Each structure stands twice: as C-alpha cells, then as structure tokens.
Amino acid sequence: MSTIRIDKKHLKILDKLISHLTLRGNKITKKDLVAKLIEEAMIAEGLEENESTFSILDDHAWKGLDDVFELGIEDLSEKVDEFLYQLNEEE
C-alpha cells in the first residue's frame, strides 16, 4: 500500500464528489473511489489491468499475417524499395 498526497483544491473536489455519490445512495470511500477511477482510466485508454498476460498471438494484426498473400518474390524483404519505388540498379 502507498500513500498519495493531494493538494487542498483537489481534496475539496474529491470530498464534494464523495458527498454527491453518498447523497445518491452510493456510499464509497476515498480509497475505493480512487481505485475505481484508476481502473476506468485504464479501460478508457485501452489498457488491460493485467497487461503482462497479453500475448502477441492474440493480436489481430499478428493473426492477420496468416491471410497475407504470396507474391512469389524470395528476397522481397531485401529488395522492397526496388519493387515499391521501381528503382533501377544504377539509381
């Protein structure tokens, strides 16, 4: 567990939010509210809580590589500029 310090302005806003939620019937502690806000921010940013469990094999782009077509060019990775920009040997 760690401690965070909040300036007076934001502490007042946090207290106001807790009071508002309590009046609406949602009793919540500061600790629980901050935890919930952090989790929702992670979701909003598209980050998973347990990001380390993500496997590249689950990535849609990685799975899409199976659907890539074959060009029949053996050394395409070495000559990609030549084929892409149609460069001649003397350039």
Secondary structure, DSSP 8 states (H G I E B T S, - for coil): -------HHHHHHHHHHHHHHHHTT----HHHHHHHHHHHHHHHTT--TTGGG--GGG-HHHHHGGG------TTTTTSHHHHHHT--TT-
